[in-house]
């Protein structure tokens, strides 16, 4: 096992564990305000200190991890479930009008920065975690569509695909039984990368008030609330910022390690 996979998996597992534990237990109730004890530094009672409302920061981090992971997972799921079939369909009908429509639609989405699309959707339909998921998921669709099409095209020229076509299998069946298994590794690696980008996008949307809304905890919302407090209580901003950095770093290291592990060209080069 490579160092990237080990370290990335450890960081990812840590925050995933915090998110899962938050369903059953948090050190303090984040909806309980304790104004007399606001902006406390880390102590035995509050391991990571308290925020400007006296809420326990560790509990907020745990609940925020749940929000960020849920949004990112669902957004990546939308991208995979819609984008991969579109990419396989475009590859199976390469050179056709359908292929052209799918790819030009992808180009249209890529013409706008992902954050701009997310802001547009959440501004129209209102700020919420659900709309953030839809917004981030929409941008993930062309990512997986283009990647799956590009990965599938060379496979369509392989001899075993020709044999499957001669045996009378339909394009749909070939795509499902032969193409998809051969590009799954690539989709896993890309999914890990998009997962990290989803964490960042959710934090960015929450930071500007278009993501998860109070009382739902969010790392981006924690940063937004702490931006005027850095001079008097830097830990209030430092801790959620560090959580975002470590989570994204862990996912990127994990994705990089999986790419090295699953890509046969890299394995052959190292051999």
C-alpha angles and dihedrals in degrees: 000000000000124000090244093058093044096049095037092048091048094052093044092047091049095056092039089054091050089051093049094045090052089068089065106023144012124173091240139010107262092206092060112092120211104182096172088061098044122140093015116166119238112296142155091276096045108026094196098027130246134286131233091286094048093253119149109259094207090056090047091051091051093049091042090053088056092052095046095046093046093051093046095046094049092044092051089045090056090050093050098042093049104025100048095052090047091050093048090048091050091049092049090050096037114168093017129116090256091056090050093050093050095048095044089050088054090050090052092056091045090053089076125057112254094239091052090053090048092049091048094051096044091045091054099042098029135261115294141124091254093056090046089055091050093046095049091041093055091057091048092057098073091042092061093035093057094041095049092046092049092048094045099050097072091046091057088065094055122111095241090057090052089051090051091051092049089052088060102255116154123240090251093053093046091050092050100041102034114013100043096052090051094054098038093097091055091049091051092054093046090046090057091051093047089048090060091047089050090056090053093045092050091049091048093050092047090047091059092041099255099104132060112353129220134305085035108089119235132173091224091052090049090055092048092051092048099047093097094044102059093104096053102028110017093170090069090066099027097059100054090040090053090048091055092047094049094045093050091043091051093051093047092050090047092050092048091049092048090050091054091046099045102035107092092199091061091046091052092047092052092045 
